[in-house]
Amino acid sequence: MQLESSSTSKEQLSFLQFKKEVLHDYKIAVISRECSLLGRREVLTGKAKFGIFGDGKEVPQLAMAKAFKKGDFRSGYYRDQTFMMAIGELTPQQFFAGLYAHPSLKDDPMSGGRQMGGHFLTHSLDENGDFKNLSEQYNSTSDISPTAGQMPRMLGVAYASKLFRNVPEVKNPKFSNNGNEISWGTIGNASTSEGIFFETINAAGVLQVPIIISVWDDDYGISVPAKFQTTKENISEILKGFQRDENAEGYEIFVVKGWDYPQLIEVYNKASKIAREEHVPILIHVKDLTQPQGHSTSGSHERYKSKERLVWEKQHDCIAKMRDWIFEFELQDENNNILKFVDSESELIQIEKDAKKLVSQAKREAWNAFLTPIKEQKNRLLSILEKLADKSNNKVFINKLNAELSNISEPSRKDLLSTARKVIVYVRNENSIEKTQLQNWITNYLNSEQPKFSSHLYSQTNKKVSHVKEILPTYNDNAELVDGRIIIKDNFDTIFSKNNNVFIFGEDSGNIGDVNQGLVGLQEKYGKLRVSDTGIREATIVGQGIGMALRGLRPIAEIQYLDYLLYALQILSDDLASLHYRTVGTQKAPLIIRTRGHRLEGIWHSGSPMGAIVHLLRGINILVPRNMTKAAGFYNTLLECDEPALIVENLNGYRLKEKLPTNLGEFKTPIGVVETIKEGKDITVVSYGATLKIVEDVVKDLNQVDIDIEIIDAQSLLPFDVNQDVVKSVQKTNRLIIIDEDVPGGASAYLLNEILEKQNAYQYLDSKPITLTAKPHRPAYGTDGDYFSKPNAEDIFETIYNLMQEVNPLKYKKLY
């Protein structure tokens, strides 16, 4: 709908259609506001835990929704409820189901109760985990709470449109209509202070992608006003240097009042046309917005806003302004008749009453849907407990718990299960049919309810990593020995020739073929969009990959060195690692992150923070190949899967000689499977990556003192040893040493937990399990720095020897 003038409005729509659309918009705005108002009450009464709402942002979101088309993607934040309602992807009942954390995708399609209300998405996958036709639906990527965390992914969604338009071999109507799709981003004004906002703004300008970023500006970041947030208190003002002109590409920047309904529609339609047709990034600074209820339910904005500001906010409330515009609007037709949206205020009052009634009914239905199955289980449990009490010596205590549960009129699942588990303690020494019934109830309830909160950390489809079986490399009889970099390069070459939808990008990945020559010549062969260079911007390199993967492409995002991963760790942890989980399997981003690490030089180029990575990136496969053949096999495996992964290539392995396989692109390294690379009888030694070669180098010296170790390559840390082969080794050797170059208590502690507790290897140990790690500080620079900072050959030899010395001090004399 265009509103530049009354004449064009009449040309495009009859006045009755125009009126209907405006009043429909007004009703959506009022419904959304009423949801916010009632939502706050539900939090304050205890039915919901927390609320953060979109009140005050309704009208600009109506305008944004009008320019949003099927195939487009939203990457926003937790104020966008009106937009989601306007495109038909959120109902008031679903809004309240999310507020109550209803663990059901049917009731809360946004996250099945896993995220607090206000975090929105649409379902990209069908029940089999395959992509739907994304071009035929409205799309919203799954929101996250961290401020500005939506920005990197937003870039990737837009970049995918550029690829779909400019790389003919990936054109696919299921995912794109010739790259016409826009990535629509939203962010609060205070969040523009985050570094990843500026990183994304710069990257989008460099890449020239169809992205429209709306900044909802209400002058505050919780209690902190704009003067403490933004230079000049104006984000569009300080970004003026990004404005494109006749001499240079850049942005289009628009500034518009958040309460000016017709002007907002004009701006959003104009921005949409530019971004969609020209692939130019756009910033829309939406000013003069308000927060009628403050930032969230955790506090009151009356504490930090002046009386004058509060009066101004009431006067400039966007819905109130829209209401005035509707009431005052007049149009003269060709016959000099005066046309109005409403003849009297009573028509608007009726819309408002209807909206309130609708929302109130939706709230009740959502709460009943949430509570009914819990109450049904409560009644079953009370019946069991009542009968059990009659048979028990602890009747008094059971009846007390039974009465307490009975008196809870609106119970939670926790109330039920907690009560049942307390009662079972009282009857632990008794035998009765009723006790068996309670045991069965607890088991069944756990089995039915736990998955509602814990499923889909990883894929549950036939494309999960465990379904891909190992295919060994094959070799000619006279196989050529080549540098490891040749194997990884030739394998990538095969991958790119077989898979048109694979892209790789990162710092120095394109023109020079990466810093270790693993991609040399591939940009020239496959083009600058399939093998491309990026700026130094790790967070948005990862975000670029997430967005592309969300749209059906298979990106490989390269982080030059493992230490640099820390720049992107927040995006990896908060967004990628939790994506499949927080969407309950309705979205996926099978991004592969390629990096290299271990034993380089200096404090900031030789870190191995594997323990931190393993713990922060649950939901991502963490792979640590010892050589380039193993690494290449991991890439081949992952491209048949729908799970994200991080591959840490062994930096020292690029120049080491390996046999060149004949089945490049075909052989597959299994994920989650360890490899025994040397059998032995005395000690099981578990290691991975670069340190593994040092362990192998020590074998000869150990043999000379009659110590025979069994060496196991972990290969992948997440998942680790799904076949539990390490415990089988420990069962034979009765001793265990874990060696890695992370800090003490890092990855070695994780592996120790997996082996001793998960695999129960403790019962086979005759000696204390040992971890040999790097020192607790960052590695010092140079050869000596490496020697004194990380496990060296002598450390490994002496640690193993000393363990055997404890076992047999007569045979293995103390060294010093």
Buried (B, 14 or more C-beta within 10 A) or exposed (E): BBBEEBEEBBEEBEBEEBBEEBBEBBBBBBBBBBBBBBBBEBBEEEBBEEBBBBBBBBBBBBBBBBBBBBBBBBBBBBBBBBBBBBBEBBBBBBBBBBBBBBBBBEBBBBBBBBBBBBBBBBBBBEEEBEBBEBBEBBBBBBBBBBBBBBBBBBBBBBBBBBBBBBBEEBBBEEBBBEBBBBBBBBBBBBBBBBEBBBBBBBBBBBBBBBBBBBBBBBBBBBEEBBEEBBEEBBBBEBBEEBEBEEEEEBBBBBBBBBBBBBBBBBBBBBBBEBBBEEBBBBBBBBBBBBBBBBBBBEEEBEEBBEEEBBEBBEEBBBBBBBBEBBBEBEBEEEEEEEBBBBEEEEBBEEBBEEBBEBBEEBBEBBBEBBBEBBBEBBEBBBBBBBBBBEBBEBBEBBBEBBEEBBEBEEBBBEBBBEBBEBBBEBBEEEEBEBBEBBEEBBEEBEEEBEEBEEBBBBBEBEBBBBEBEEBEBEEEEEBEEBBBBBBBBBBBBBBBEEEBBBBBBBBBBBBEBBBBBBBBEBBEEBBEBBBBBBEEBBBBBBBBBBBBBBBBBBBBBBBBBBBBBBBBBBBBBBBBBBBBBBBBBBBBBBBBBBBBBBBBBBBBBBBBBBBBBBBBBBBBBBBBBBBBBBBBBBBBBBBEBBBBBBBBBBBBBBEBEBBBBEBBBBBBBBBBBBBBBBEBEBBBBBBBBBBBBBBBEBBEBBEEEEBBBBBBBBBBBBBBBBEBBBBBBBBBBBBBBBBBBBBEEBBBBBBBEBBBEEBEBBEBBEBEBBBBBBBEEBBBBEEEBBBEBBBBEEBBBBBBBBBBBEBEEEEBEEEE
